[in-house]
Amino acid sequence: MNINFLGFYFFYLFFFFLDVIFYIKNILCYVLLFLITYTSLQNIFRSANTSTHTHKHPKTHTRAPIEKNRILEIQKFLVARNIL
């Protein structure tokens, strides 16, 4: 009688700890899923913010005169070629 009771007790403990282990595993999976979605959403919003606010970047203000200078140089070159 005692041996059967101990076997049932260890059987119960085994499944109890198995249940606890799977419970902890599920919590860790939910935490990992939350971290993955949080970082991906953060990256999505960060990329959306940078794409909508590119006009505030200082490089865009210096691009226009450089492009004008290049166009003027190309025009001068073409005029010089036509004269020659």
Secondary structure as GFF3:
##gff-version 3
##sequence-region A 1 84
A	DSSP	alpha_helix	2	52	.	.	.	ID=ss1
A	DSSP	three_ten_helix	54	56	.	.	.	ID=ss2
A	DSSP	alpha_helix	58	83	.	.	.	ID=ss3
###
